[in-house]
Amino acid sequence: MQNKQVLGALAMDLKRVALGYFRGSNSMAEMFFQEALKRKDEIDNKSLKPYLIKLLKNLDSIKTEDKEKAAEDALLYSTIFQNASTAID
């Protein structure tokens, strides 16, 4: 149950990262990216599927110099984590 809530919150943080970069508000995006990294540490990896664990490990790679790519990646990760949170019982 805890993973469901944390994955949902992580998805929302990443969605805010994407919106921040798309709107040109890099400081907002950076703030929510730091929040997303903190949430990543709250997740119990033992009960997650391997592809989610791999994505969590690669979460740091979202932050790049190319803000458009960072926004797209954050939005993609957000969607995947949101879908995963709804699939957890």
C-alpha atoms as a printed R data frame, in Angstrom:
   type eleno elety resid chain resno      x      y       z
1  ATOM     1    CA   MET     A     1  0.000  0.000   0.000
2  ATOM     2    CA   GLN     A     2  2.806  2.427   0.807
3  ATOM     3    CA   ASN     A     3  4.425  1.914  -2.614
4  ATOM     4    CA   LYS     A     4  1.160  2.833  -4.292
5  ATOM     5    CA   GLN     A     5  1.083  6.218  -2.568
6  ATOM     6    CA   VAL     A     6  4.776  6.927  -3.037
7  ATOM     7    CA   LEU     A     7  4.712  5.964  -6.727
8  ATOM     8    CA   GLY     A     8  1.703  8.222  -7.223
9  ATOM     9    CA   ALA     A     9  3.460 11.110  -5.483
10 ATOM    10    CA   LEU     A    10  6.630 10.445  -7.505
11 ATOM    11    CA   ALA     A    11  4.572 10.537 -10.703
12 ATOM    12    CA   MET     A    12  3.099 13.913  -9.727
13 ATOM    13    CA   ASP     A    13  6.526 15.334  -8.881
14 ATOM    14    CA   LEU     A    14  7.856 14.218 -12.260
15 ATOM    15    CA   LYS     A    15  4.837 15.698 -14.011
16 ATOM    16    CA   ARG     A    16  5.601 19.007 -12.304
17 ATOM    17    CA   VAL     A    17  9.234 18.681 -13.445
18 ATOM    18    CA   ALA     A    18  8.045 18.263 -17.031
19 ATOM    19    CA   LEU     A    19  5.667 21.223 -16.771
20 ATOM    20    CA   GLY     A    20  8.384 23.382 -15.257
21 ATOM    21    CA   TYR     A    21 10.841 22.662 -18.050
22 ATOM    22    CA   PHE     A    22  8.182 23.105 -20.754
23 ATOM    23    CA   ARG     A    23  7.181 26.475 -19.297
24 ATOM    24    CA   GLY     A    24 10.776 27.609 -18.896
25 ATOM    25    CA   SER     A    25 10.618 27.625 -15.097
26 ATOM    26    CA   ASN     A    26 13.832 25.727 -14.502
27 ATOM    27    CA   SER     A    27 13.991 26.578 -10.798
28 ATOM    28    CA   MET     A    28 10.556 25.037 -10.220
29 ATOM    29    CA   ALA     A    29 11.542 21.972 -12.231
30 ATOM    30    CA   GLU     A    30 14.750 21.573 -10.224
31 ATOM    31    CA   MET     A    31 12.866 21.847  -6.946
32 ATOM    32    CA   PHE     A    32 10.392 19.117  -7.897
33 ATOM    33    CA   PHE     A    33 13.198 16.979  -9.316
34 ATOM    34    CA   GLN     A    34 14.876 17.036  -5.896
35 ATOM    35    CA   GLU     A    35 11.552 16.045  -4.317
36 ATOM    36    CA   ALA     A    36 11.267 13.161  -6.791
37 ATOM    37    CA   LEU     A    37 14.731 11.929  -5.834
38 ATOM    38    CA   LYS     A    38 13.739 11.976  -2.157
39 ATOM    39    CA   ARG     A    39 10.578  9.991  -2.907
40 ATOM    40    CA   LYS     A    40 12.616  7.428  -4.800
41 ATOM    41    CA   ASP     A    41 14.353  6.543  -1.532
42 ATOM    42    CA   GLU     A    42 10.991  5.921   0.190
43 ATOM    43    CA   ILE     A    43 10.021  3.084  -2.178
44 ATOM    44    CA   ASP     A    44 10.350 -0.555  -1.118
45 ATOM    45    CA   ASN     A    45 12.067 -2.115  -4.134
46 ATOM    46    CA   LYS     A    46 11.436 -5.687  -2.970
47 ATOM    47    CA   SER     A    47  7.814 -5.639  -4.080
48 ATOM    48    CA   LEU     A    48  8.363 -3.868  -7.413
49 ATOM    49    CA   LYS     A    49  8.670 -5.374 -10.867
50 ATOM    50    CA   PRO     A    50 12.195 -5.353 -12.350
51 ATOM    51    CA   TYR     A    51 11.417 -2.742 -15.014
52 ATOM    52    CA   LEU     A    52 10.297 -0.282 -12.316
53 ATOM    53    CA   ILE     A    53 13.458 -0.870 -10.310
54 ATOM    54    CA   LYS     A    54 15.525 -0.192 -13.435
55 ATOM    55    CA   LEU     A    55 13.616  3.048 -14.096
56 ATOM    56    CA   LEU     A    56 14.078  4.170 -10.500
57 ATOM    57    CA   LYS     A    57 17.825  3.579 -10.787
58 ATOM    58    CA   ASN     A    58 17.895  5.626 -14.003
59 ATOM    59    CA   LEU     A    59 15.846  8.483 -12.567
60 ATOM    60    CA   ASP     A    60 18.959 10.655 -12.200
61 ATOM    61    CA   SER     A    61 19.497 10.518 -15.964
62 ATOM    62    CA   ILE     A    62 16.428 12.696 -16.563
63 ATOM    63    CA   LYS     A    63 18.368 15.808 -15.649
64 ATOM    64    CA   THR     A    64 20.299 16.885 -18.745
65 ATOM    65    CA   GLU     A    65 21.399 20.143 -20.328
66 ATOM    66    CA   ASP     A    66 18.712 19.698 -22.989
67 ATOM    67    CA   LYS     A    67 15.656 20.897 -21.077
68 ATOM    68    CA   GLU     A    68 13.212 19.755 -23.764
69 ATOM    69    CA   LYS     A    69 14.524 16.189 -23.553
70 ATOM    70    CA   ALA     A    70 14.483 16.371 -19.746
71 ATOM    71    CA   ALA     A    71 10.833 17.460 -19.859
72 ATOM    72    CA   GLU     A    72  9.904 14.644 -22.233
73 ATOM    73    CA   ASP     A    73 11.730 12.048 -20.142
74 ATOM    74    CA   ALA     A    74 10.139 13.316 -16.923
75 ATOM    75    CA   LEU     A    75  6.697 13.115 -18.502
76 ATOM    76    CA   LEU     A    76  7.365  9.582 -19.761
77 ATOM    77    CA   TYR     A    77  8.590  8.405 -16.356
78 ATOM    78    CA   SER     A    78  5.634 10.130 -14.720
79 ATOM    79    CA   THR     A    79  3.169  8.233 -16.888
80 ATOM    80    CA   ILE     A    80  4.886  4.895 -16.267
81 ATOM    81    CA   PHE     A    81  4.987  5.387 -12.498
82 ATOM    82    CA   GLN     A    82  1.379  6.622 -12.428
83 ATOM    83    CA   ASN     A    83  0.240  3.508 -14.315
84 ATOM    84    CA   ALA     A    84  2.277  1.302 -11.983
85 ATOM    85    CA   SER     A    85  0.726  2.924  -8.916
86 ATOM    86    CA   THR     A    86 -2.768  2.161 -10.168
87 ATOM    87    CA   ALA     A    87 -1.832 -1.465 -10.861
88 ATOM    88    CA   ILE     A    88 -0.700 -2.112  -7.276
89 ATOM    89    CA   ASP     A    89 -3.365 -3.639  -5.038
